[in-house]
């Protein structure tokens, strides 16, 4: 009788191990789809935005300011703010969050 109880306990222990493994896999999958995948998508969108940026584009910065790109280098842009053309600020390309291409009047 004692051997039968020990065999049942051993098989139940093996079952618990599989349940734990399944839970760990499910939690890992949830973390991937809720955290890692959206970050990769956001990073790709930001890189696409950087590739489309050109001189003359209207942009919005992370601070919420709207301006026009007047010059670009490898990793910085010079953005002109306001109507008086006196406010020009150099900033990192990563500070640009939105681009609006100029509309051709013709």
C-alpha positions in Angstrom: 0.0 0.0 0.0 2.8 2.4 0.9 4.5 1.8 -2.5 1.2 2.7 -4.3 0.9 6.0 -2.4 4.6 6.9 -3.3 3.9 6.1 -7.0 0.9 8.4 -7.0 2.8 11.2 -5.3 5.6 10.9 -7.8 3.3 11.0 -10.8 1.5 14.1 -9.3 4.8 15.8 -8.8 5.6 15.2 -12.5 2.2 16.7 -13.4 3.0 19.8 -11.3 6.3 20.3 -13.1 4.5 20.3 -16.5 1.9 22.8 -15.2 4.7 25.1 -14.1 6.5 24.8 -17.4 3.3 25.7 -19.3 2.7 28.7 -17.1 6.2 30.0 -17.6 5.9 29.6 -21.4 2.5 31.4 -21.3 3.9 34.3 -19.3 6.9 34.6 -21.6 4.6 34.7 -24.6 2.4 37.3 -23.0 5.4 39.5 -22.2 6.6 39.2 -25.8 3.3 40.2 -27.3 2.6 43.0 -24.8 6.0 44.5 -24.3 8.7 43.5 -26.8 6.7 43.4 -30.0 5.1 46.8 -29.6 8.5 48.3 -28.8 10.0 46.8 -32.0 7.1 48.2 -34.0 7.5 51.7 -32.5 11.3 51.6 -33.2 10.7 50.6 -36.8 8.1 53.5 -37.2 10.6 56.0 -35.8 13.4 54.8 -38.2 10.9 55.1 -41.1 10.1 58.6 -40.0 13.9 59.5 -39.9 14.3 58.1 -43.4 11.5 60.2 -44.8 12.6 63.5 -43.2 13.7 66.2 -45.7 14.5 69.9 -45.7 11.3 71.9 -46.0 9.1 69.5 -44.1 6.8 70.8 -41.3 7.5 68.9 -38.2 6.3 68.5 -34.6 8.8 68.0 -31.8 8.5 65.9 -28.7 7.9 69.1 -26.8 4.9 69.8 -29.0 6.5 72.7 -31.0 5.7 73.0 -34.7 8.4 74.2 -37.1 10.1 73.7 -40.5 13.3 71.8 -41.1 15.8 74.2 -42.7 19.0 72.1 -42.6 19.9 68.5 -41.8 23.1 66.6 -40.9 23.6 62.9 -40.1 21.9 63.0 -36.7 20.7 66.6 -36.1 18.3 69.0 -37.8 17.9 72.7 -37.5 14.2 73.6 -37.1 12.8 77.1 -37.7 10.0 78.1 -35.4 7.5 81.0 -35.7 6.8 83.5 -38.5 9.6 85.9 -37.9 12.3 83.5 -39.1 14.5 84.4 -36.2 14.0 81.3 -34.0 16.2 78.5 -35.3 17.1 75.6 -33.0 19.3 72.6 -33.7 18.0 69.4 -32.2 18.5 65.6 -32.5 16.5 63.8 -35.2 14.9 61.6 -32.5 13.1 64.7 -31.1 10.9 64.8 -34.2 7.7 62.8 -33.7 5.6 63.9 -36.7 6.2 65.0 -40.3 3.9 66.8 -42.7 5.2 67.1 -46.2 4.7 70.6 -47.9 1.8 70.7 -50.4 2.6 71.8 -53.9 0.4 74.7 -55.1 0.2 74.1 -58.8 
